[in-house]
Amino acid sequence: MRLIGSVLFGIWFYAVTLILTLVGQVAVMVAPLTLPAFARVWSRWVLVGLPLCGVRYKITGREHLTPDRAMLIASMHQSAFDTLLWFDLVPECRYVVKMELIKLPLFGRLARFSGQIGVDRHGGAATMRGLLRDGGAALADGKHLVIFPEGTRVAAGQVGPLQPGIAALARKSGLPVIPVTTDSGWCWGKGMFGKRPGTIHVVIHPAIEAGLDRDALMARLQTIFESGLEELRTTQRAVDNSVH
């Protein structure tokens, strides 16, 4: 049954993505301002299909979001789920994503025109300058920026090394940082076609105040990620024990 559910969700995911990607090519030419709405529809439609493979999700801490003003959101990254969720949660969302996604045929064109920010993970100082330029401009324009400080997807139950781009953006924008922990990799891990039935937990923490220096901000974020992850491990263990 698990395999069947995963196949059904895979069909749903790729069908929704293909249809909206093709329709979006027309939107790019005739109504580019509608692209954020396309991203939101894509996110919602894909997420609606998750029960096909027995996966649900629970979000706590929504009260820490400030959708009426720009947000700098620092999320753990374990799954493709994390790159879907925020389009649905907050309006005018922009992601910091790896440049490979921006270069994809058709889909990458939509990502560029909708304002997503591509970074070359091996670009050194030039990457940081581009991130500060494009990310800072989005935040100054009132957009919400989602960045994954680990830089890539990390296995469930782990916290990857945090990259300093989040601290640079916080300093440039003067905004607080909203940390987010998740156990999404437990159900939908990297390279994991067969989804594990269960509940993905997303925890939005109180913002880290603005004005901290780089080392203090990174240490605070590291602590929140590690303690938040341990709480989620405890939650998952309790669920597993209740099933057996």
Secondary structure, DSSP 8 states (H G I E B T S, - for coil): -HHHHHHHHHHHHHHHHHHHHHHHHHHHHH-GGGHHHHHHHHHHHHHHTGGGGTEEEEEE-GGG--TTS--EEEE---STTHHHHHHHHSSSEEEEEEHHHHTSTTHHHHHHHTT-EEE-TT-THHHHHHHHHHHHHHHHTT-EEEE-TTSS---TT------THHHHHHHHH---EEEEEE-GGGTS-TT--S---EEEEEEE---B-TT--HHHHHHHHHHHHHHHHHHHHHHHHHHHHHH-
